[in-house]
Amino acid sequence: MIAEDQHRPVLLAEAVEALNVQESGVYMDGTFGRGGHAAAIMERLGPAGRLWLLDRDPEAIDAAEQRFAGDGRARVRHASFGDAVDVLRKDGVHALDGVLLDLGMSSPQLDDADRGFSFRHDGPLDMRMDTSAGETAREWLARVAEKDLVRVLRIYGEERFAKRIARALVKAREAGDLPGTTGELAALVAAAVPYPDRHKHPATRTFQAIRIALNGELDALQRFLDSVIDLLAPGGRLVVISFHSLEDRMVKRFIRGAGEQRDLPPEIPVVPEGLRARLRPIGRAVRAGNEEARANPRARSAVMRVAERLS
Ligand SMILES: C[S@@+](CC[C@H](N)C(=O)[O-])C[C@H]1O[C@@H](n2cnc3c(N)ncnc32)[C@H](O)[C@@H]1O
């Protein structure tokens, strides 16, 4: 049984295997959550191994500090994985043997009504992953231009009724009736959607879109991808688990792009450093098996991609 404050890690054995953990290696888990993956990595590390644990969420960081208090192999840092290079360089780390990202939300974030991530629990419209900074979803909705909201709903939520939902929100705002809770936002969206999807709550896509925009999730992932190759030692592994197609597409394109040697004129016999392939994809995209998908609904949309830094 998973306790209330727990998170059931997705593709646990597969991810740790893909990291190819060496006893004395140096690793980073950029999305600690509640440490399911981190604990499994720790089990494989010897006394000289090191694991950097990052999360944007102060509650996840508290959990990490408690869980690994007194374990000299762990380094807990409250930071976005988008800033991993700066965090690690500041700590004197220049080459990692493996990096794991398990993107998206943890169960404690989704289940806590006060965090405002889920329309299944009525709570304040917050939706910040880092509760110590930035504006809440309500503050953002109070100022966002209608056309920008349409774009966010379309691109990050792939919502076909983006225009209608944005109109309804702006109308409510003009009438001094801006939703203040997750339940009010869900009701507004449900009323604005003419043909609800049979398998999804009508507000699912809107909540996803606002959360991604508010937390700059794709920007953080892009910043991470732009710098991760420099973070990895030759032979170091990159393992990313995504939960929606926007993220997975970014990871897939990145691995493909870094795995290709750039074209050269035939008269250049030796490939210059900057044009060589820098990553080698390891296997194909990995998805959860039937058993895991049955036991853990979150696992159904998970896609894991793995690559290795070339020397
Ligand atoms: C799916 S959970 C990770 C679960 C974890 N692997 C486990 O086994 O418990 C995702 C976590 O990533 C964190 N997160 C999301 N975006 C982040 C970012 N840009 N930087 C750091 N942490 C982030 C969230 O706060 C959340 O705790």
The ligand as a Gaussian input file, in Angstrom:
#p B3LYP/6-31G(d) Opt

LIG

0 1
 C        6.934000      12.818000     -11.288000
 S        7.612000      13.675000      -9.937000
 C        9.107000      12.811000      -9.642000
 C        8.908000      11.569000      -8.827000
 C       10.173000      10.895000      -8.368000
 N       10.927000      10.340000      -9.466000
 C        9.868000       9.814000      -7.347000
 O       10.164000       8.640000      -7.611000
 O        9.338000      10.130000      -6.292000
 C        8.182000      15.150000     -10.669000
 C        8.877000      16.098000      -9.730000
 O        9.608000      17.009000     -10.532000
 C        9.564000      18.277000      -9.961000
 N        9.854000      19.237000     -11.016000
 C        9.097000      19.576000     -12.068000
 N        9.723000      20.476000     -12.840000
 C       10.931000      20.703000     -12.259000
 C       12.056000      21.503000     -12.591000
 N       12.077000      22.288000     -13.671000
 N       13.137000      21.439000     -11.792000
 C       13.160000      20.649000     -10.686000
 N       12.119000      19.882000     -10.328000
 C       11.026000      19.898000     -11.102000
 C        8.194000      18.374000      -9.364000
 O        8.169000      19.342000      -8.336000
 C        7.976000      16.949000      -8.850000
 O        8.364000      16.843000      -7.518000

